[in-house]
Amino acid sequence: MHFRRFWLGLGVTALLFGALTTAWANHHRALQTLHVPQTRTATLLLPGDGGNWLSLRSMTLTLSQPHLATHARTAHVAQSGRVTWERLAPVAANNPVIPVLFADNTHPQLEARQLTRVLRELHDRDHISRVNLVGHSSGGTIALDYLNQAHQAPVQVTHVVCIGADFPGVQPLRRPEPQLRVLNLAGVIGSLPNDGEVPVSDAAKLHALVQGRVASYRLRLVHGQVWQTEHSLLHESATVDRQIAQFLYDPS
């Protein structure tokens, strides 16, 4: 009996490992055939409430593929706002990707102010003048709050992507951003109008916040089962990553 349980447990573990390996391989392959122009525009990944490297790891690794983008830097922001840079690759015409990890990761308005310093240092040290902001959950709030800062960094934000975001307390854009394109991705689990945490109706409020102020706005619903479109799994989705890549980088 003990041996039977042992082999049964081992078999279940092997099946789960195989399923996870297959899922990751399919996730990675989702963007392998996508070739895009290479530019110096940096894409900053912003985690949600309580988010850390694990929140951004999958998206960072999926985007960092030949002919697509390069994980060039990781920005570590202390509670004081001081930025420490982990330098992984040159910042060049290679679509640099930069995860931003905040020590104080539960206060979006504070993180938006700290993001100003991150962007200013990118401009001064790496001569970055154009950026994209991709935020999961309250990372979308950070992006919008940054755009409403009275004093921004000397860079131009060209694309904003919000993933499973709602926008409590966020004010409409105060200034026109005629260059800015906005993509809003909202999860839908089965027939439910939500991702298990954020209703589509709350995510859709972004339209009123940017209407008439940006070059374009698009809401896209990401449909799937709970293991595909649950709120905390949206940044693990190959479908989401492909839509982001196609939006940020005009495929050739």
N, C-alpha and C positions, 0 to 999 in steps of 0.2 A: 504493500500500500504506500509506504514512504517513497519507494523508488518510482511508483507510478505518478505520485504527486510531483516528485522532483522533475521527471521528464515532461510532465504536463506544464509545469511552471516554466521550464526551459524552453519548451515549444512556443508558449505564449510570448515570452520575452523575445524570442527570435523573430516571431511574426511582427511584433510591435517595432522592433529594430528595423526589420525589412521595410515595413510600411513607412516609417519615418525617413529612412534612407531614400526610398523611392520618391516620397513627397519632396524632399530637399532637392533631389536630382531634377525632378520636373520643374520645381521652382527656379532652379538655376538655369535650366534650358529655356525657360520662357523668354529670356531676352538675348539668347546667344545669336539669334539670326537677325537681330536689330542692329543696323549700322547707322550711326548718326554723325553729323559734323562735330568736329572737336573745336572747342572754344576755351577762352579763359574765364568764362562765366562760372562762378562758384555756386554750388548747391549746398545750402546749409540745412541739415536735418535737425528738427526741434522735437524733443520728446514731450509726452503728455505729463499729467500730474503724477509725481513720483517716479518718472521715467529715468532710465539710465542706459548704459551701453547695451544691455540685453534688449531694451526696447528698440534700438536702432540697428542692431547687429545684422539681422537678416536683410533689411533693406540696403544697408551699406554694402554688404558683400554681393548682393544681387546686382546692384547698379555698377559695382566695380568690376567690369568685364572689358576685355579688349574690344575696341571699336565703340565703346559706350561711354564709360566714365572711369575716374581714378580716385580711390580713397587717398587723398593727399595730406590731409591734416585731421586731427581731432582736437577740438577746443575744450579744455577743462576750465570751468568758471567757478572760482571759489566764492564763498558766501560774501566776501568783501567786494566781489566783482573783478578781482585780479584774474587774468587769463593766462593759463599755461598751455603751451602748444606742444602737441605730439606730432612731430614731422615724419611722415611716412613715405612721401614721394614728392617730386617737384610740383609746384603749382605752375602749370604751363597751359598750353592749348590742348588740354586733355580732359576737359569737363571735370574739374576738381570737385570732389564730394567731401564735405566737412561736417561730421556729427558734432553737435554742441551739447556738452554734458554739464548741467548746472548742479552745484552742490546744494543750493537752496532750490529745490525742484517742485515746490508746491505753491508758488506765488507768481502767476504769469505776468503781472504788471511789473514786478521787480525784475523778472527774467527778461522782459522786453527792454528795460533800461540797460541791463547788463549786456544784452545783445548789441547795443550801440557800440560798446567798447570792443566786442569781438569783431564787428564789421570795420570799425575804424582801424584796428590793428591789421586786419587783412588788407585794407587799402594801403596803409603806410608801409607794411613790411613786404607784402607780396604783390603790390600794385594791382590789386583787384578793384575793378570799377563797376562791375555788374554782378548781381547775385540773384539766385532763386531761393525762396524760403519754402520748405516742406515741413508741415507740422502735423503730428498725430494728436488727436484729442485737444487738450489745452495748448499744445504746440501751435495750433491754429490761432488761438487767442493771443499767444506771444507774438505771432507774425502781424496780426491786425493791430495790436497795441503798439508794436514798434512803429508801424506806419503812421500812427497818430502821435508819436513823440514830437515834441516841439523842436528838439535838436537831434537830427539824424546823422548817421555817418555819411561821409562823402562817397557813397556808392548808390547805384540805381538798382532798385528791385524790379526785375522784369517779369517774374512769375511767382505766384503764391499757390501752393497746393495745401488744402486742408483735408485731413483724413479723419472721419468720425468725430468731427469737432462740433461743439455747441459754443455759444458766444455770450455767456452771462456777463452783463455789465459792460460789454464792448460797445463803444460809440461808433456811429457811422464815420467813414473816412472824412477827415477834416479838409484834406487837400485833394485836388484832382491828381490822379496818377495815370496820365494818358498812355503811358508805355506798358502798363501792368495788365497781365492776363491772369485770371483766377480760375482754378479748377477746384471744385468742392465735391469730395467723394464721401458718400454716406452708405453705410452697410444696411442690408435688408436680410434678415434671417428667415428663410422660407417665405411664408405669407405674412410675417410680422412686419410692421412699418418701422422697424428699429434694428439696431445692432446688439440688442440686449442691454444697452445703457443709454444711448443717445437716439431719440426719435428722429426720423427723417424731417419732421416738421421743425424741430429745433435746429438741425443742421442747415435747413433751407433758409433760415433767418439771415444767413450771410448775404443773400441777394440784396436785401434792403440796406445792408451796411455798406455795400460797394456800388450800388446802382447809380449810374450816371457819373461815376468817378474813375472808372477803369476802362481799358480798351476792350476787354471781353470778360464774361463770366459764364461758367458752365457748371451745372449740377449733374453729377452722374451717380446713379445708384449701383451699388455692387451687390448682386444677388448671390446667395449661396446657402449652404447648411451652416449650422452653428459653428462647426470646426473650421469654416472658411471665412465667415463674415462677422463673427462675434467681435465686439469692440476692441478687446486687447489683442486680437489676432489679425486685425486689418493690416497692420504693418508687417505681417508675415505672409501676405497674399501675393502670389505670382501675378494674378489679375491686376491687383492694385499697382504693383511695381511696373508692369508693362504700360498701364495707362499713364503713370507718372512719367516714365521715360519718353513716351511718345508725345506727351504734352510739353515737357521741358526742352527736349531736343528734337528738332524737326527731322524725322528720319529721311535718309536718302533712298 
